[in-house]
Amino acid sequence: MALEVSDAEALDAYSRAVTAVAERLAPSVANLRLRRGGGGSAVVISPDGFLLSSAHVVAGGRGRASFVDGRELDFSVVGADPLSDLAVLRADASELVAAELGDAERLRVGQLVVAIGNPHGFGGSVTAGVVSALGRSLPTRSGANVRYVDNVIQTDAALNPGNSGGALADGRGRVVGINTAVAGVGLGLAVPINDATRKIVGSLMREGRYRRAYLGIAGGPRPLPPRVASELGRRECVEVVNVVEGSPAAAAGLRPEDMIVAVDGAPVERVEDLQRLMVGEMIGHRVGLTVVRGDRTLALTLSPVELEG
């Protein structure tokens, strides 16, 4: 016999879950006020004063962070990475309440999530909703460089200006994302907390920056010719649209209309795949590219340099 749950009982269970997350995380979410004006939110990630926020919130600024216990602390930017829209801050403090970081890779569509931040300057505001989609890509820019943040979380939890940099948490109060954008009414996006972004955060804490490799091409998606698609067992590749003069790609002999299908043996089907492979460890090392040019498959070698912001 199916167990019937009354509307009141269901609502009460939902309320208890959201309330528990809010009580657990509220001490770990700061309201940021920038000296140059503007503000947002940040999440405490260590008791000794490290906070995680959005790069676009704190770009080039210092300010003050206020907490629900009444403390107000000066903070500075340790490092920011506009291409992931993440920034690490440092406040002169000890014994802050650090949030527990979760793993966005375990999220499922329909799962409860709770957003905590400071929309329009209203500190400690809580909204709740569900994960409405996973696997979105968010375009970001730093100077002339455009990249995509992979596996962005889409939620219908209400986000407003000031929520950026705040926490998106699962039903157990673990931070699974940093709220980054309002994409429309009832549609918010968060940068996921996963292995890739943990590496970025760690690098920002240690070195104040995150290094990426640079090839020197502009590319776009393209279907593979039927013969090649049949041979490789996949349909898509990245077509070279432009090659920057004097770049590693130019030195290796890449040309417009070349189709990149693999980097060091790793399949490349989308621009995001190529960008994901351009990690700091590749800088200065010889990297093999498998390229389709006309009816030929070529093996090229190049040495990526560091991407300058």
Helices and strands as residue ranges (DSSP letters): H 7-25, G 26-28, E 29-34, E 39-44, E 50-53, H 55-58, E 63-66, E 72-81, E 86-91, G 104-106, E 112-117, G 119-121, E 125-142, E 145-155, E 167-170, E 175-184, E 187-192, H 195-207, E 213-214, E 217-223, H 226-232, E 236-243, H 248-252, E 259-263, E 266-267, H 271-277, G 280-282, E 287-293, E 296-302, E 305-306
